[in-house]
Amino acid sequence: MATTNSLHHHHTSYQHHRHNLHYRSHFTPTSLSLKHPTSTPTFSSLICSSSSSSSALVTYATTTNASDITTESATKFDVLETHLINQDFKKADEETRRLLIQIAGDAAIKRGYVFFSEVKSISVEDLQAIDNLWTKHSDGRFGYSVQRKIWLKVKKDFTRFFIKVEWMKLLDTEVVQYNYRAFPDEFKWELNDETPLGHLPLTNALRGTQLLKCVLSHPAFEIDGDDIEEGEEAQNRGGGKAQTKDTRVFKTDYSF
């Protein structure tokens, strides 16, 4: 009797073991049952996914959400270009200031603004890239190179330059007076026939005009002989005549 019970017990255990094996094999997931993640794959995962099917599972493991993709994975001027394409010149101006700080070096980044002495360390390629985007998407009306031409035409006189690009406004007074526009509301952020040439991008003159002078004097915007030609033209215009004193009154407020 004991032998019979023992055999029955072993038979029951064997059936139970087979049932467990059947249960496990029925629910064990295979690679076919994996769902593709809904997140956007990174650049590296896109490269991996073109190699072989065996590496597909690896590519899914390296995916990331689209919101996690930073501007580091894109060209550093893409954001500026997007704003300019959309004709959002206010945001483009803000992005230009951010870029100048970034390309000026670690000290400028830590400080949060650029010293005029740091401009010379900025590469020609970076400044030309910024300027080319501005001129391209403004029909040649905005950009540092445009501002340089105006600056040279007024003999590098920043007061006259500010009036030309309308960073200063004429006051409604009996005496001819100019004052600096209040930032940002009084500046012109739309491109139309009334927008003055060279109005954008803005350069903060809160600490004086040295920063702007270094930007406009940068080799990135030099054209062979343009500075010499402007100097000779100014000298010829003088013709040996006595220079009249500018009697206009200017209120100094480098707040933009």
C-alpha positions in Angstrom: 0.0 0.0 0.0 2.9 2.3 0.8 4.4 1.5 -2.5 1.2 2.4 -4.4 0.9 5.8 -2.5 4.5 6.6 -3.4 4.0 5.9 -7.1 0.8 8.0 -7.0 2.7 10.8 -5.3 5.5 10.7 -8.0 2.9 10.6 -10.7 1.1 13.6 -9.3 4.4 15.5 -9.0 5.3 14.7 -12.5 2.0 16.0 -13.8 2.3 19.1 -11.8 5.9 19.7 -13.1 4.7 19.2 -16.7 1.9 21.7 -16.0 4.4 24.3 -14.7 6.6 23.8 -17.7 3.6 24.3 -20.0 2.5 27.4 -18.1 6.0 28.9 -18.3 6.6 28.1 -21.9 3.2 29.6 -22.8 3.8 33.0 -21.1 7.6 33.4 -21.7 7.9 36.5 -23.9 9.9 36.4 -27.1 11.5 39.3 -29.0 8.4 39.3 -31.2 6.3 40.3 -28.3 8.4 43.4 -27.4 6.7 46.7 -28.2 8.7 49.5 -29.8 9.2 52.4 -27.4 7.3 55.5 -28.1 10.3 57.8 -27.4 12.4 59.3 -30.1 15.7 57.3 -30.8 18.9 59.1 -30.4 21.3 59.7 -33.3 23.5 56.7 -32.2 20.4 54.4 -32.1 19.5 55.4 -35.6 22.9 54.4 -36.8 22.8 51.1 -34.9 19.3 50.2 -36.3 20.6 50.0 -39.8 23.2 47.3 -39.1 21.4 44.0 -38.3 18.2 42.7 -36.7 20.2 41.2 -33.8 21.2 44.7 -32.7 17.6 46.1 -32.8 17.0 45.4 -29.1 20.2 47.3 -28.3 19.0 50.3 -30.2 15.7 50.4 -28.2 17.7 50.4 -25.0 19.5 53.6 -26.0 16.4 55.6 -26.9 15.5 58.9 -25.2 12.6 61.2 -25.0 12.5 64.0 -27.6 12.4 66.6 -24.7 15.8 65.3 -23.6 17.5 66.1 -26.8 19.6 69.3 -26.2 21.0 71.9 -28.6 24.4 70.2 -28.1 23.3 67.5 -30.6 22.4 70.2 -33.1 24.4 72.9 -34.8 24.9 75.7 -32.3 23.4 78.2 -34.7 20.2 76.3 -35.5 18.1 78.1 -32.9 19.2 81.5 -34.3 18.4 80.3 -37.8 15.0 79.1 -36.7 14.1 82.4 -35.1 15.3 84.3 -38.2 13.4 82.1 -40.6 10.3 82.7 -38.6 11.0 86.5 -38.6 11.0 86.5 -34.8 13.7 89.1 -34.6 13.3 89.7 -30.9 14.1 86.1 -30.0 16.9 86.1 -32.6 18.4 89.1 -30.9 18.3 87.4 -27.6 19.8 84.2 -29.0 22.6 86.3 -30.6 23.6 87.7 -27.3 23.6 84.2 -25.8 25.7 82.9 -28.6 28.3 85.8 -28.2 28.7 84.8 -24.6 29.1 81.1 -25.5 31.7 81.6 -28.2 33.6 84.2 -26.2 34.9 81.5 -23.8 34.4 80.0 -20.4 35.1 83.2 -18.5 32.3 85.0 -20.4 29.9 82.1 -19.8 30.6 82.1 -16.1 30.3 85.9 -15.9 27.2 86.1 -18.0 28.4 88.8 -20.4 31.3 89.5 -22.8 34.3 91.8 -22.1 35.4 93.9 -25.1 38.9 92.3 -24.7 37.4 88.8 -25.3 36.0 89.7 -28.7 39.4 89.2 -30.4 39.4 85.6 -29.3 36.1 84.8 -31.1 36.7 83.0 -34.3 36.1 84.6 -37.7 34.0 81.6 -38.7 31.6 81.9 -35.7 31.0 85.6 -36.2 30.6 85.3 -39.9 28.1 82.5 -39.4 26.0 84.7 -37.1 26.2 87.6 -39.5 25.4 85.6 -42.6 22.2 84.3 -41.0 21.1 87.9 -40.1 21.8 89.3 -43.5 20.3 86.3 -45.3 17.0 86.4 -43.5 16.6 90.2 -43.5 17.3 90.8 -47.2 20.6 92.4 -46.3 19.1 94.9 -43.9 20.4 93.5 -40.6 23.7 92.1 -39.4 27.1 93.2 -38.0 28.5 93.7 -41.5 25.7 96.1 -42.4 26.3 98.0 -39.1 30.1 98.2 -39.9 29.4 99.9 -43.2 27.2 102.5 -41.5 29.8 103.0 -38.8 32.5 103.6 -41.3 30.4 106.0 -43.2 29.9 108.2 -40.1 33.6 108.1 -39.5 33.3 105.7 -36.5 31.3 108.3 -34.6 29.0 106.3 -32.3 26.6 109.1 -31.6 25.9 109.5 -35.4 25.9 105.7 -35.7 23.2 105.4 -33.0 21.1 108.0 -34.8 21.5 106.3 -38.2 20.4 102.9 -37.0 17.8 104.5 -34.8 19.0 103.2 -31.5 18.4 106.8 -30.4 15.2 108.8 -30.9 14.6 112.5 -31.5 12.9 114.1 -28.6 10.0 116.5 -28.9 11.8 119.5 -27.5 12.6 123.0 -28.7 16.3 122.2 -28.8 17.3 119.3 -31.0 17.8 116.4 -28.6 18.2 112.7 -28.9 17.8 110.0 -26.2 18.4 106.3 -26.2 15.5 104.1 -26.8 14.1 102.1 -23.9 14.8 98.4 -24.2 13.0 96.4 -25.4 9.7 98.2 -26.1 11.0 101.1 -28.1 13.1 99.1 -30.5 11.8 97.8 -33.8 11.3 94.1 -34.0 9.6 93.9 -37.4 11.2 94.0 -40.8 9.4 96.5 -43.1 10.0 99.6 -45.2 10.2 101.8 -42.0 12.8 99.6 -40.3 16.1 101.4 -40.4 19.1 99.7 -42.0 21.4 98.0 -39.4 18.8 98.3 -36.6 19.5 94.7 -35.5 21.2 92.9 -33.8 21.6 95.1 -30.7 24.8 95.3 -28.8 24.6 96.2 -25.1 26.3 99.5 -24.6 25.6 99.7 -20.9 29.4 99.6 -20.2 30.2 101.9 -23.0 30.9 101.5 -26.7 34.1 99.5 -26.5 32.4 96.1 -27.0 30.5 97.3 -30.1 33.7 98.8 -31.4 35.6 95.5 -31.1 32.7 93.6 -32.7 32.5 96.0 -35.7 36.4 96.0 -36.0 36.6 92.2 -35.9 38.5 90.7 -38.9 35.3 88.7 -39.6 33.7 91.8 -41.1 36.7 93.4 -42.7 36.8 94.0 -46.5 40.1 94.8 -48.0 40.5 98.5 -48.0 37.1 99.4 -46.7 38.4 101.2 -43.7 41.1 103.1 -45.7 38.5 104.1 -48.3 36.2 105.5 -45.7 39.0 107.4 -44.1 40.1 109.0 -47.4 36.5 109.8 -48.3 36.0 111.5 -45.0 39.2 113.5 -45.5 38.1 114.5 -49.1 34.7 115.6 -47.8 36.5 117.9 -45.4 38.3 119.7 -48.2 40.4 121.7 -45.7 37.3 123.5 -44.5 36.8 124.2 -40.9 34.6 121.6 -39.2 31.4 123.0 -37.7 30.7 122.0 -34.1 27.8 119.7 -33.5 25.4 121.6 -31.3 22.9 118.8 -30.8 22.3 117.6 -27.3 22.4 113.9 -26.4 21.3 112.3 -23.2 23.6 109.4 -22.4 21.8 106.3 -21.3 23.4 103.1 -22.6 20.6 101.0 -21.2 20.0 98.6 -24.1 
